[in-house]
Amino acid sequence: MSLTMGIYKGSTYQDGEFLDDRPVSFFRVWKQVWSPAIAACGGRLFQDCSYFPVSQIPDVLAELDRIYDWVQINGGEDTEYVSWRIRDELKPFLIQFYQEHKDEDYWFDVG
């Protein structure tokens, strides 16, 4: 089982049309590393069962930076996996998506 970040097009998340999803983490790693990192870093947008609009991507990127830093110290055997997912997968995707669609109606669902 794994967690993904769903992408929706629409003025609200509830009315949005599902377009695609991006992998985030294996469930075991989410529970053992991501969840403690998010809690320790005060994450409020990028967490399980959360939704955020494209306009909040800069805030999500800041949260991912804090999570990345926490994982470097506390990530244990999954440090490289989580670091890679943030550094090479999630952040580049979100940065590009924001640059191309920042004035449009898109929503993201982590879960």
N, C-alpha and C positions, 0 to 999 in steps of 0.2 A: 504494500500500500504506500502511496506517496501523496504529497501535497503539491498543488499546482496554483498558479496565478491565472485566473480566468480573465478574459478581455471581453468587454461588452460595449456595444455602441448604442447610445440612447441618452435622453435627457436625464433619466434617473436610472439607478441600478436595476430597480424592479421592472422597469419597462424596457430595459436594454435587450438588444439582440446579441446572443452569444456568438463571438467570432472565432476565438481560439483560446488556447491556454499554453502556459509556459511551465515547465517543471521547476519546482522549488527545492524539494527535499524528500528523501525517504522518510517515512513516518517515524521510524526509530530514531533517526538523527534529529528530526524536528523536536521530538519529546526530550531527548537527552542534551541537545546543544542549542538549537534555535530558541525554544521556549525559555530556558533559563537566561539566555543572552538578551532576548527581548524584554523580559522582566527586569533584569539588572540595568538595562539601558533606558528604561522608561518608554519603550516602544508603545505606540498607540495606533499607528496606521498599518504597519506591516506585521500583522499577527493573524493567527488562525481565526477564521470566520469574520474577517474584516473586509470592508469595502472602502475604496478611495477613488476619487475622480482624477482625471488626468492632471488637473490643476494642482493636485497635491503631490505630484511626483517629486518635485524638489525636496519636500519634507520627507518623503519615503527614502530618497537617496541619502539624506542626512542620517536617518535611522539605520539604513544599511551600513553606513560608514561606522557608526557606533557599534553595531553588532559585529562587524568585521574586526574592529579593534579588540572587542571583548573576546572573540573567538581565538585571536592570536595568543592570548594568555590562558584561556580556560577551555579551549575546544577539545583537548585530549586527542584521541586517535582519529577524530573526525575533523580536525582543524583544516587539513588541506582540502578535503571535500567541500566543506562549508565556505572556505575562503575562495575556492575556485568558483563555486556557484555564484557568490556575490560579485567577485571581481571580474569574472570572465563571461558570465551569463546574464545575471539580473541587471546589474548597473548599466552595462552597455546597451542592453535592450531598452530599459526605461529611459535612458538619456536620449537615444535616437527617437523613441516613440514620442517623447515630450517635444523634441525639436520639430517633429513633423506634424504633430496633432495638438499642440498646447491650447489652441483656440477652438477645439471641437469637443463634442460630448462623448467621452469614453469613460468607462468605469473598470476597475480591477477588483477581483474577488480572490482573496488568499484563503485557501482551504483545501 
